Amino acid sequence: MVQNVVDGQERRRAEALAASQRRVTESEAKLMELQSYHESYVHGFAVRAESGMDGRLARDYQAFLARLEEALWQQQQIVIRARAQRDGEMQIWQGAAQRAEAVGQMVRRFQSEEARELDRREQVESDERSARAWTYGLVARGI
Protein backbone atom coordinates (compact mmCIF):
# COMPACT_ATOMS: atom_id res chain seq x y z
CA MET A 1 0.00 0.00 0.00
CA VAL A 2 2.74 2.45 0.96
CA GLN A 3 4.63 1.38 -2.16
CA ASN A 4 1.57 2.17 -4.31
CA VAL A 5 1.23 5.64 -2.78
CA VAL A 6 4.90 6.45 -3.27
CA ASP A 7 4.89 5.04 -6.80
CA GLY A 8 1.81 7.13 -7.59
CA GLN A 9 3.53 10.27 -6.33
CA GLU A 10 6.60 9.49 -8.42
CA ARG A 11 4.44 8.87 -11.50
CA ARG A 12 2.59 12.19 -11.02
CA ARG A 13 5.92 14.02 -10.64
CA ALA A 14 7.19 12.33 -13.84
CA GLU A 15 4.04 13.47 -15.67
CA ALA A 16 4.51 17.02 -14.38
CA LEU A 17 8.13 16.92 -15.55
CA ALA A 18 7.06 15.71 -19.00
CA ALA A 19 4.47 18.50 -19.27
CA SER A 20 7.09 21.02 -18.20
CA GLN A 21 9.51 19.70 -20.81
CA ARG A 22 6.79 20.05 -23.47
CA ARG A 23 6.34 23.71 -22.47
CA VAL A 24 10.10 24.26 -22.81
CA THR A 25 10.13 22.63 -26.24
CA GLU A 26 7.13 24.65 -27.41
CA SER A 27 8.48 27.96 -26.11
CA GLU A 28 11.90 27.29 -27.65
CA ALA A 29 10.26 26.50 -31.00
CA LYS A 30 8.30 29.75 -30.84
CA LEU A 31 11.48 31.66 -30.00
CA MET A 32 13.28 30.11 -32.96
CA GLU A 33 10.35 31.02 -35.19
CA LEU A 34 10.45 34.61 -33.98
CA GLN A 35 14.23 34.76 -34.45
CA SER A 36 13.90 33.45 -37.99
CA TYR A 37 11.16 35.97 -38.74
CA HIS A 38 13.27 38.77 -37.24
CA GLU A 39 16.31 37.81 -39.35
CA SER A 40 14.16 37.66 -42.46
CA TYR A 41 12.59 41.03 -41.70
CA VAL A 42 15.98 42.64 -41.01
CA HIS A 43 17.31 41.25 -44.28
CA GLY A 44 14.24 42.52 -46.14
CA PHE A 45 14.69 45.95 -44.57
CA ALA A 46 18.36 46.05 -45.60
CA VAL A 47 17.53 45.10 -49.19
CA ARG A 48 14.79 47.75 -49.44
CA ALA A 49 16.97 50.36 -47.77
CA GLU A 50 19.72 49.79 -50.36
CA SER A 51 17.31 50.29 -53.21
CA GLY A 52 15.90 53.36 -51.51
CA MET A 53 12.80 53.93 -49.44
CA ASP A 54 11.02 56.98 -48.14
CA GLY A 55 11.30 58.11 -44.54
CA ARG A 56 7.78 57.05 -43.54
CA LEU A 57 8.38 53.48 -44.72
CA ALA A 58 11.77 53.39 -42.95
CA ARG A 59 10.12 54.56 -39.69
CA ASP A 60 7.41 51.91 -40.09
CA TYR A 61 10.06 49.22 -40.58
CA GLN A 62 11.98 50.44 -37.53
CA ALA A 63 8.84 50.61 -35.40
CA PHE A 64 7.89 47.10 -36.42
CA LEU A 65 11.44 45.87 -35.75
CA ALA A 66 11.27 47.42 -32.28
CA ARG A 67 8.00 45.60 -31.57
CA LEU A 68 9.46 42.38 -32.97
CA GLU A 69 12.56 42.73 -30.77
CA GLU A 70 10.31 43.28 -27.75
CA ALA A 71 8.41 40.12 -28.66
CA LEU A 72 11.74 38.28 -28.94
CA TRP A 73 12.80 39.51 -25.51
CA GLN A 74 9.48 38.47 -23.99
CA GLN A 75 9.71 35.04 -25.60
CA GLN A 76 13.26 34.65 -24.29
CA GLN A 77 11.92 35.37 -20.80
CA ILE A 78 9.21 32.76 -21.31
CA VAL A 79 11.87 30.23 -22.32
CA ILE A 80 13.98 31.10 -19.26
CA ARG A 81 10.98 30.67 -16.93
CA ALA A 82 9.92 27.42 -18.63
CA ARG A 83 13.43 26.00 -18.26
CA ALA A 84 13.59 27.06 -14.61
CA GLN A 85 10.23 25.42 -13.94
CA ARG A 86 11.36 22.26 -15.76
CA ASP A 87 14.56 22.18 -13.70
CA GLY A 88 12.51 22.54 -10.52
CA GLU A 89 10.18 19.75 -11.65
CA MET A 90 13.24 17.61 -12.39
CA GLN A 91 14.52 18.03 -8.84
CA ILE A 92 11.09 17.26 -7.37
CA TRP A 93 10.76 14.16 -9.58
CA GLN A 94 14.26 12.97 -8.65
CA GLY A 95 13.36 13.25 -4.96
CA ALA A 96 10.13 11.34 -5.53
CA ALA A 97 11.98 8.68 -7.55
CA GLN A 98 14.57 8.28 -4.79
CA ARG A 99 11.82 7.93 -2.18
CA ALA A 100 10.01 5.36 -4.34
CA GLU A 101 13.22 3.37 -4.75
CA ALA A 102 13.98 3.54 -1.01
CA VAL A 103 10.46 2.36 -0.13
CA GLY A 104 10.74 -0.36 -2.77
CA GLN A 105 13.99 -1.59 -1.26
CA MET A 106 12.45 -1.56 2.20
CA VAL A 107 9.41 -3.50 1.00
CA ARG A 108 11.64 -6.05 -0.73
CA ARG A 109 13.76 -6.41 2.42
CA PHE A 110 10.67 -6.95 4.58
CA GLN A 111 9.26 -9.46 2.10
CA SER A 112 12.58 -11.31 2.08
CA GLU A 113 12.65 -11.35 5.89
CA GLU A 114 9.05 -12.60 5.99
CA ALA A 115 9.89 -15.35 3.49
CA ARG A 116 12.92 -16.41 5.55
CA GLU A 117 10.81 -16.44 8.72
CA LEU A 118 8.11 -18.49 6.99
CA ASP A 119 10.75 -20.93 5.72
CA ARG A 120 12.19 -21.18 9.23
CA ARG A 121 8.75 -21.87 10.75
CA GLU A 122 7.98 -24.48 8.11
CA GLN A 123 11.33 -26.14 8.77
CA VAL A 124 10.64 -26.21 12.54
CA GLU A 125 7.20 -27.72 11.92
CA SER A 126 8.68 -30.29 9.55
CA ASP A 127 11.36 -31.19 12.09
CA GLU A 128 8.72 -31.52 14.83
CA ARG A 129 6.58 -33.79 12.61
CA SER A 130 9.61 -35.92 11.81
CA ALA A 131 10.51 -36.15 15.49
CA ARG A 132 6.95 -37.12 16.41
CA ALA A 133 6.85 -39.70 13.64
CA TRP A 134 10.17 -41.12 14.74
CA THR A 135 9.01 -41.18 18.38
CA TYR A 136 5.68 -42.74 17.33
CA GLY A 137 7.60 -45.34 15.36
CA LEU A 138 9.66 -46.24 18.43
CA VAL A 139 6.56 -46.45 20.64
CA ALA A 140 4.71 -48.56 18.06
CA ARG A 141 7.63 -51.01 17.93
CA GLY A 142 7.69 -51.14 21.71
CA ILE A 143 11.06 -49.63 22.16
Disulfide bonds with the S-S distance in Angstrom:
none
